[in-house]
Amino acid sequence: MTPEEVSEFEAKIRAYVGRENGPRQRGKDDVNLAMIRHWAEVIGDENPAYTDPDYAARSRRKGIVAPATMLQIWSMEGYPMCQSPKVDVQRELHNVFESYGYTGTLGTNTRTEFYRELRPGDQVSYHTIIDNIVGPKKTGRGMGYFIETVTTFTDQNDEPVGRQVFRVLKFVPPPQDAAQAGGGQQAAAVEAATRIASPRGHDNAWWWEAVDRGRVLIQRCKSCGTLRHPPRPMCGECQSIEWDSIESTLDGEVFSFTEISYPRFPGYPYPLVVGVIQLAEGTRLVAGITGCDPSAVHIGMKVKGKVEQVDEKTWLPQFYPV
């Protein structure tokens, strides 16, 4: 961009700082038992304070409460977000960035504060402002700006119940490398789109490396024998940090599933069915379900997994109907 265009761009984006994304809105659903139960089942959280009325009544909570991490769930837009999303102030800002070439979007981090536990019948409202724009910054993705929004959550008495800070990077994707062709002409070397790379850290790299070799391993506590997934450094049962692993047979059944339709990411086949698979060994694994029409997938369906190469760089376990 020319200096004049940079100045114009900066003036446009800075004008959004401090603006409301919209008026305070009430969530589509009040806090309710059914959604709490669904959340606890999918996450695998067996705390009886969320689902057992008798236990919860005897506890210090004196009744069922919602998991704190469900706070944002009560404010989500639902399916209209992917079918006909409204152009709010935040999306207007993103459109400004994209009109100047900042077409890449990456959610980088979030920080959430919880002030009290929510109970069935609570009415959650939310209010978001565009709090800050930091940049330009040189990042691993390219030159970009960090957009920071702050959402406050209140109850039916206008009392604060939580606060969430969310940061998004808008960046200029690097240009595709150009290869010299005969006759002095250049031909763009466009790589085929690939899956999102697996996040490999200190505690889980070993698991992905086994998948690269065609095996799915399950972490096992050396002290009490409890199996656990995803990998983590400490046993949740006995707190031992000593562990080994066993290899899964990849026999299982569908515990839960969803068909992802929006947004569509390059490198992924659609229709894209993703399931929580209950493995025969007792742990659960999130993986793709393929080999059948999406309408045939159902909870309890018996499946068999295979580790397959899904693009030039990626091997993943995928599950097929038995």
C-alpha positions as CSV (number, residue, x, y, z in Angstrom):
1,M,0.0,0.0,0.0
2,T,1.1,3.6,-0.6
3,P,1.6,5.8,2.5
4,E,-1.7,7.5,1.7
5,E,-3.5,4.1,1.6
6,V,-1.8,3.1,4.9
7,S,-3.0,6.3,6.6
8,E,-6.5,5.8,5.3
9,F,-6.6,2.1,6.4
10,E,-5.3,3.0,9.8
11,A,-7.9,5.7,10.3
12,K,-10.7,3.3,9.3
13,I,-9.7,0.4,11.6
14,R,-8.8,2.6,14.6
15,A,-12.3,4.2,14.4
16,Y,-13.7,0.8,15.5
17,V,-11.9,0.7,18.8
18,G,-14.3,1.2,21.7
19,R,-17.4,0.5,19.6
20,E,-20.1,-1.9,20.7
21,N,-20.6,-4.9,18.5
22,G,-24.3,-4.3,19.2
23,P,-26.7,-3.8,22.1
24,R,-26.7,-6.2,25.0
25,Q,-28.6,-9.3,24.0
26,R,-30.1,-12.2,25.9
27,G,-29.1,-15.7,25.0
28,K,-31.5,-17.8,23.0
29,D,-32.0,-20.3,25.8
30,D,-32.0,-19.8,29.6
31,V,-29.7,-22.1,31.6
32,N,-31.4,-25.5,31.4
33,L,-30.9,-29.1,32.5
34,A,-31.0,-30.6,29.0
35,M,-28.1,-28.5,27.7
36,I,-26.1,-29.1,30.9
37,R,-26.5,-32.8,30.5
38,H,-25.6,-32.8,26.8
39,W,-22.4,-30.8,27.6
40,A,-21.4,-33.0,30.4
41,E,-21.9,-36.2,28.3
42,V,-19.9,-34.9,25.3
43,I,-17.1,-33.5,27.4
44,G,-17.0,-36.6,29.6
45,D,-17.4,-34.6,32.8
46,E,-18.9,-36.9,35.4
47,N,-19.2,-34.4,38.2
48,P,-22.6,-35.2,39.7
49,A,-23.1,-31.6,40.7
50,Y,-24.1,-31.0,37.1
51,T,-26.5,-33.9,36.5
52,D,-27.5,-35.6,39.8
53,P,-30.2,-33.6,41.6
54,D,-30.0,-35.6,44.9
55,Y,-26.2,-35.3,45.1
56,A,-26.3,-31.6,44.1
57,A,-28.9,-30.8,46.8
58,R,-26.7,-32.4,49.5
59,S,-23.6,-30.6,48.3
60,R,-22.5,-27.1,49.3
61,R,-24.0,-25.9,46.0
62,K,-27.5,-26.8,47.3
63,G,-28.7,-27.7,43.8
64,I,-27.5,-28.4,40.2
65,V,-25.2,-25.9,38.6
66,A,-23.9,-25.5,35.0
67,P,-20.2,-26.2,34.3
68,A,-18.4,-22.8,34.3
69,T,-16.9,-23.5,30.9
70,M,-20.4,-23.4,29.4
71,L,-20.6,-19.6,29.9
72,Q,-20.2,-18.7,26.2
73,I,-22.6,-21.5,25.2
74,W,-25.6,-19.5,26.5
75,S,-24.8,-16.7,24.1
76,M,-24.0,-18.6,20.9
77,E,-26.1,-17.7,17.8
78,G,-26.8,-21.2,16.6
79,Y,-27.3,-22.3,13.0
80,P,-28.3,-18.8,11.7
81,M,-24.6,-17.9,12.1
82,C,-23.7,-20.1,9.2
83,Q,-26.8,-19.8,7.1
84,S,-27.4,-16.0,7.1
85,P,-25.0,-14.3,9.5
86,K,-25.9,-10.7,10.4
87,V,-23.3,-8.1,9.5
88,D,-22.6,-6.7,12.9
89,V,-19.8,-4.2,13.8
90,Q,-17.2,-6.8,14.3
91,R,-17.9,-8.4,10.9
92,E,-17.8,-4.8,9.4
93,L,-14.3,-4.4,10.8
94,H,-13.2,-7.8,9.4
95,N,-14.6,-6.7,6.0
96,V,-12.4,-3.5,6.1
97,F,-9.3,-5.6,6.8
98,E,-10.1,-8.0,4.0
99,S,-10.7,-5.1,1.5
100,Y,-7.1,-4.1,2.2
101,G,-5.7,-7.6,1.7
102,Y,-5.8,-8.9,5.3
103,T,-7.8,-11.9,4.3
104,G,-6.3,-14.4,6.7
105,T,-8.1,-15.0,10.0
106,L,-6.7,-16.9,13.0
107,G,-8.2,-17.1,16.5
108,T,-5.1,-16.8,18.7
109,N,-6.2,-17.0,22.4
110,T,-8.9,-16.3,24.8
111,R,-9.1,-15.5,28.6
112,T,-12.3,-16.1,30.5
113,E,-13.2,-15.1,34.1
114,F,-16.1,-16.7,36.0
115,Y,-17.7,-14.8,38.8
116,R,-20.4,-17.3,39.9
117,E,-21.8,-20.7,38.9
118,L,-25.0,-20.5,36.8
119,R,-28.1,-22.4,37.8
120,P,-31.1,-23.7,35.8
121,G,-33.4,-20.8,35.1
122,D,-30.7,-18.2,35.0
123,Q,-31.1,-15.8,32.0
124,V,-27.7,-14.9,30.5
125,S,-27.2,-11.7,28.5
126,Y,-24.0,-10.7,26.8
127,H,-22.5,-7.4,25.5
128,T,-19.3,-7.2,23.3
129,I,-17.1,-4.2,22.5
130,I,-14.0,-4.0,20.3
131,D,-11.5,-3.2,23.0
132,N,-8.2,-2.9,21.2
133,I,-6.4,-3.3,17.8
134,V,-2.7,-4.0,18.0
135,G,-0.4,-3.8,15.0
136,P,1.0,-4.0,12.5
137,K,2.9,-7.0,13.8
138,K,5.2,-9.5,11.9
139,T,3.9,-13.0,12.8
140,G,4.6,-16.5,11.6
141,R,1.5,-16.2,9.4
142,G,2.5,-12.8,7.9
143,M,2.0,-9.1,8.7
144,G,-1.2,-8.6,10.7
145,Y,-3.2,-7.0,13.4
146,F,-4.6,-8.4,16.6
147,I,-8.2,-7.6,17.2
148,E,-9.2,-7.9,20.9
149,T,-12.9,-8.1,21.9
150,V,-14.3,-8.1,25.4
151,T,-17.6,-9.7,26.2
152,T,-19.3,-9.2,29.6
153,F,-22.0,-11.7,30.7
154,T,-24.8,-10.7,33.1
155,D,-27.8,-12.5,34.7
156,Q,-31.5,-11.6,35.0
157,N,-30.6,-9.2,37.8
158,D,-28.0,-7.4,35.7
159,E,-25.3,-8.8,37.9
160,P,-22.0,-9.7,36.2
161,V,-21.4,-13.5,36.0
162,G,-18.3,-13.6,33.7
163,R,-16.0,-11.8,31.3
164,Q,-14.3,-13.1,28.2
165,V,-11.4,-11.5,26.2
166,F,-11.0,-13.0,22.7
167,R,-8.1,-12.2,20.3
168,V,-8.1,-12.7,16.6
169,L,-5.3,-12.2,14.1
170,K,-6.1,-10.7,10.7
171,F,-3.1,-11.1,8.4
172,V,-1.9,-10.9,4.8
173,P,-1.3,-14.4,3.6
174,P,2.2,-14.8,2.0
175,P,2.1,-15.0,-1.8
176,Q,2.5,-18.3,-3.5
177,D,6.0,-19.1,-4.6
178,A,6.6,-18.6,-8.3
179,A,8.7,-21.1,-10.3
180,Q,10.7,-20.1,-13.4
181,A,9.2,-21.7,-16.5
182,G,10.8,-22.0,-19.9
183,G,11.0,-19.0,-22.2
184,G,11.4,-16.5,-19.2
185,Q,7.8,-16.9,-18.2
186,Q,6.8,-17.6,-14.6
187,A,4.3,-20.3,-13.5
188,A,2.8,-20.2,-10.0
189,A,3.6,-23.3,-8.0
190,V,0.3,-23.7,-6.1
191,E,0.4,-26.4,-3.5
192,A,-2.6,-28.6,-2.9
193,A,-4.6,-27.5,0.2
194,T,-3.8,-29.7,3.2
195,R,-5.4,-30.4,6.5
196,I,-4.7,-28.2,9.5
197,A,-1.4,-29.5,11.0
198,S,-1.7,-31.4,14.2
199,P,-0.6,-29.5,17.3
200,R,2.4,-31.3,18.6
201,G,3.7,-30.4,22.0
202,H,5.8,-31.9,24.9
203,D,2.9,-34.1,26.1
204,N,1.4,-35.3,22.9
205,A,4.0,-35.4,20.2
206,W,4.6,-39.1,20.9
207,W,1.0,-39.9,20.1
208,W,1.0,-38.1,16.7
209,E,4.3,-39.7,15.8
210,A,2.7,-43.1,16.4
211,V,-0.2,-42.1,14.1
212,D,2.4,-41.2,11.4
213,R,3.5,-44.8,11.7
214,G,0.0,-46.2,11.3
215,R,-0.7,-46.9,15.0
216,V,-3.2,-45.4,17.5
217,L,-1.9,-45.6,21.1
218,I,-3.7,-45.1,24.3
219,Q,-1.8,-43.7,27.3
220,R,-1.9,-45.9,30.4
221,C,-1.0,-45.1,34.0
222,K,1.8,-47.3,35.3
223,S,0.6,-47.0,38.9
224,C,-3.1,-47.8,38.6
225,G,-3.5,-49.0,35.0
226,T,-6.1,-46.3,34.1
227,L,-6.3,-45.5,30.4
228,R,-6.6,-41.9,29.3
229,H,-7.0,-39.8,26.2
230,P,-6.1,-37.2,25.1
231,P,-2.5,-37.5,26.3
232,R,-1.6,-35.6,29.4
233,P,1.2,-35.7,32.0
234,M,-0.7,-36.8,35.1
235,C,-3.2,-39.6,35.8
236,G,-6.5,-38.1,36.9
237,E,-7.2,-41.1,39.2
238,C,-4.1,-41.5,41.2
239,Q,-2.0,-38.4,40.1
240,S,0.9,-40.5,39.0
241,I,3.2,-39.1,36.3
242,E,4.5,-42.5,35.3
243,W,2.9,-43.9,32.2
244,D,3.2,-46.2,29.2
245,S,0.8,-47.0,26.4
246,I,-1.2,-49.8,24.7
247,E,-2.2,-50.0,21.0
248,S,-5.9,-49.7,20.2
249,T,-7.6,-52.3,18.1
250,L,-9.7,-49.3,16.7
251,D,-12.9,-51.3,17.3
252,G,-15.6,-48.9,18.6
253,E,-19.0,-47.3,18.3
254,V,-20.3,-43.9,17.7
255,F,-20.9,-42.1,21.0
256,S,-21.8,-38.7,19.4
257,F,-21.4,-37.1,16.0
258,T,-22.0,-34.0,13.9
259,E,-21.9,-33.1,10.2
260,I,-19.7,-30.0,9.7
261,S,-21.0,-27.9,6.8
262,Y,-19.8,-24.3,7.6
263,P,-17.3,-22.8,7.2
264,R,-15.6,-25.0,4.7
265,F,-11.9,-25.4,5.0
266,P,-9.6,-26.2,2.1
267,G,-8.2,-29.8,2.2
268,Y,-11.2,-31.4,3.9
269,P,-13.8,-33.5,2.1
270,Y,-17.5,-32.6,2.3
271,P,-19.9,-33.9,3.6
272,L,-17.6,-34.0,6.6
273,V,-18.9,-36.2,9.5
274,V,-16.9,-36.0,12.8
275,G,-17.7,-38.3,15.7
276,V,-16.7,-39.0,19.2
277,I,-15.8,-42.7,19.0
278,Q,-16.1,-44.9,22.1
279,L,-13.2,-47.3,21.7
280,A,-13.4,-50.9,22.9
281,E,-10.6,-50.2,25.3
282,G,-12.8,-47.6,27.1
283,T,-11.4,-44.3,26.0
284,R,-13.0,-41.9,23.5
285,L,-11.4,-40.4,20.4
286,V,-12.6,-37.6,18.0
287,A,-12.2,-38.7,14.4
288,G,-13.8,-38.6,11.0
289,I,-16.5,-41.1,10.1
290,T,-16.5,-42.1,6.4
291,G,-17.5,-45.0,4.1
292,C,-21.2,-44.3,4.3
293,D,-23.9,-41.7,3.6
294,P,-24.0,-39.1,6.5
295,S,-27.7,-39.9,7.0
296,A,-26.7,-43.5,7.9
297,V,-24.5,-42.5,10.9
298,H,-26.2,-42.9,14.2
299,I,-25.3,-43.1,17.9
300,G,-24.4,-46.7,18.8
301,M,-23.3,-47.6,15.3
302,K,-20.4,-50.1,15.3
303,V,-17.3,-48.8,13.5
304,K,-13.8,-50.0,12.7
305,G,-10.9,-47.5,12.4
306,K,-7.9,-47.4,10.1
307,V,-5.0,-45.0,10.0
308,E,-5.0,-43.5,6.6
309,Q,-3.0,-40.9,4.7
310,V,-5.5,-38.1,4.1
311,D,-3.2,-35.7,2.2
312,E,0.5,-35.4,1.3
313,K,1.5,-34.5,4.9
314,T,-1.1,-36.0,7.1
315,W,-2.1,-39.4,8.5
316,L,-5.2,-39.7,10.6
317,P,-7.4,-42.4,12.1
318,Q,-10.7,-42.7,10.3
319,F,-13.7,-44.9,11.1
320,Y,-15.9,-47.0,8.8
321,P,-19.2,-48.8,9.5
322,V,-18.6,-52.4,10.5
